[in-house]
Amino acid sequence: MSIPSHLSSYLDQRGTRYEVTTHAHSHSSLETARCANVSPGRLAKSVILEDEEGCVMAVVPADKLVMLGEFSRFVGRRRLKLAGEARIAELFDDCDPGAIPAVGMAWGLPTIVDDELEANDVVYMESGDHEQLLRMSHEQFHALMRAQPHGSFSKTAEL
């Protein structure tokens, strides 16, 4: 699968430079990190949450979990929950299920970035399928996410 046009157009319009890397087919963010030989802390994972106001994307390192209470307080929404697979498939119909790029803005989705990702010299993210990642420098990731709210709302996942 090629990079979804929503994503490639969004990145191109902003002059974002990135590389596409390939890896063996994977089924989760942690498996993707292993297959691609990437530190899970450098892989930006998207988590889609929803409430009666609509959906929002939390972007956290692959080895972290969203602390729902912290995130909800941060964005000022009290009834957020994980979005269902059908809702996510509807929003990201040009992406494989479970391979949502961490650039919700390309689909018009509010996107909130965990501060931990900004500490990386290189950041990787899903490209829309289970066999490719986008790799960008800290500078490119920072420029891409500069206008998005940032906060501390993740915790280490129990592996």
C-alpha positions in Angstrom: 0.0 0.0 0.0 1.3 3.5 -0.8 1.1 6.3 1.7 -2.4 7.7 1.9 -3.0 10.8 -0.1 -4.4 12.6 3.0 -1.0 12.1 4.6 1.3 12.7 1.6 -0.5 15.9 0.6 -0.4 17.2 4.1 3.3 16.5 4.5 4.1 17.9 1.0 2.1 21.1 1.6 4.2 21.7 4.8 7.5 20.9 3.2 8.1 18.0 5.7 11.0 15.9 4.8 10.9 12.2 5.6 12.1 8.8 4.6 10.0 5.7 4.1 11.5 2.6 5.6 10.1 -0.9 5.2 9.8 -3.8 7.7 8.2 -7.2 8.0 4.5 -7.2 8.4 3.5 -6.4 12.0 0.3 -6.3 14.1 1.0 -3.9 16.9 3.2 -0.8 17.6 5.6 -2.8 19.8 5.9 -5.5 17.1 6.5 -2.9 14.5 9.3 -1.4 16.6 10.9 -4.9 16.9 10.5 -5.7 13.2 11.9 -2.3 12.1 14.7 -2.4 14.7 13.5 0.9 16.2 13.4 1.8 19.8 9.7 1.8 20.9 10.3 5.3 22.5 11.0 6.6 19.0 7.9 5.2 17.4 5.0 7.7 17.5 1.7 5.7 18.1 -1.7 7.2 17.5 -4.5 6.5 19.9 -8.0 7.6 18.8 -10.4 8.7 21.6 -13.9 9.9 21.3 -16.9 11.4 23.2 -20.1 13.2 22.2 -18.0 16.1 20.8 -16.2 13.8 18.3 -12.7 12.2 18.0 -9.3 13.3 19.1 -5.9 11.7 18.5 -3.3 11.3 21.2 0.2 10.7 20.0 2.5 8.8 22.4 5.6 6.6 22.2 4.8 3.0 21.2 5.9 1.7 24.6 3.5 4.1 26.5 -0.2 4.1 27.3 -2.4 7.1 27.4 -3.4 8.0 30.9 -7.1 8.7 30.1 -7.8 10.9 33.1 -4.7 13.1 32.6 -5.4 13.4 28.9 -9.1 14.2 29.4 -8.2 17.0 31.9 -5.6 18.3 29.5 -8.0 18.6 26.6 -11.0 19.6 28.9 -13.2 16.7 27.9 -14.7 14.5 30.6 -16.2 11.5 28.7 -13.4 10.4 26.4 -13.0 6.7 25.7 -11.2 4.6 23.2 -12.8 4.9 19.8 -14.2 1.7 18.3 -12.6 -0.1 15.4 -15.6 0.8 13.1 -15.3 4.5 13.9 -11.6 4.5 13.3 -12.0 2.6 10.0 -14.6 5.2 9.0 -12.3 8.1 9.8 -9.2 6.5 8.3 -10.7 4.6 5.4 -7.5 5.0 3.3 -5.3 3.3 6.0 -5.0 -0.3 7.1 -6.7 -1.0 10.5 -4.2 -0.5 13.3 -1.7 1.4 11.1 -2.9 4.9 11.6 -0.3 7.6 11.0 0.3 9.9 14.0 -0.7 13.0 12.0 -4.4 13.3 12.7 -4.3 16.8 11.4 -4.1 15.4 7.8 -7.6 14.0 8.4 -8.9 17.1 10.2 -8.6 15.4 13.6 -7.4 17.4 16.7 -4.0 15.9 17.5 -2.3 16.2 20.9 1.4 15.1 21.2 3.0 13.6 24.3 6.1 15.6 25.4 8.3 12.5 25.5 8.4 12.3 21.7 10.1 15.7 21.5 13.2 14.2 23.3 14.1 12.0 20.3 16.6 12.9 17.6 14.6 10.8 15.2 10.9 9.9 15.2 9.2 7.1 13.3 5.4 6.7 12.6 3.1 4.4 10.8 2.6 5.2 7.1 -0.9 3.8 6.8 0.0 0.2 6.4 1.7 -2.6 8.4 5.0 -2.7 6.4 6.2 0.9 6.1 7.2 3.6 8.5 8.0 7.3 8.0 11.2 8.4 9.5 11.8 12.1 10.3 14.4 14.1 12.1 13.6 15.8 15.4 13.6 19.1 13.6 11.1 17.9 11.0 8.8 16.2 13.6 8.9 19.3 15.8 8.1 21.6 12.9 5.2 19.3 11.8 3.8 19.2 15.4 4.6 22.7 16.5 1.1 24.0 16.3 -0.4 21.0 18.0 -1.0 21.0 21.8 1.7 19.1 23.7 1.5 17.7 27.2 2.5 14.9 29.5 -0.2 12.2 29.6 1.4 8.8 29.0 2.8 6.1 31.2 5.0 3.1 30.6 3.1 0.1 29.2 3.3 -3.2 31.2 5.2 -5.4 28.7 
